[in-house]
Amino acid sequence: ASYQGPSKYNQCLQNQLNELSKGIRRPNLSHLSSEEKISIEVACSSASYQGPSKYNQCLQNQLNELSKGIRRPNLSHLSSEEKISIEVACSSASYQGPSKYNQCLQNQLKQLGR
């Protein structure tokens, strides 16, 4: 809104502050693995352009989805080639959040018979 002049920009800032005061605060992501945290932040990156309230809501939605879904499976027993192959196969799912990514990893492990 800054290209429309300072008045519009200031109004946009005020609207974002009002929205933030009514919405949820940024949820705590410290209990997540670094992979899950990154996946959530990537999945919510487009919401960040809609303001902090929308971004925080997206983060919360992703956390809720993750709490209902499976956690990241242990891939340490795989060879490095298998691990890389699974992670590449699931790379697009990582942009949908950790719950979808973890489900993809689990499906790939099942296909490997592990």
Protein Blocks (a to p, Z undefined) as FASTA:
>chain_A
ZZnojklmmmmmmmmmmmmmmmccdddfklpcfklmmmmmmmmmmmmmnojklmmmmmmm
mmmmmmmmccdddfklpcfklmmmmmmmmmmmmmnojklmmmmmmmmmmmnoZZ
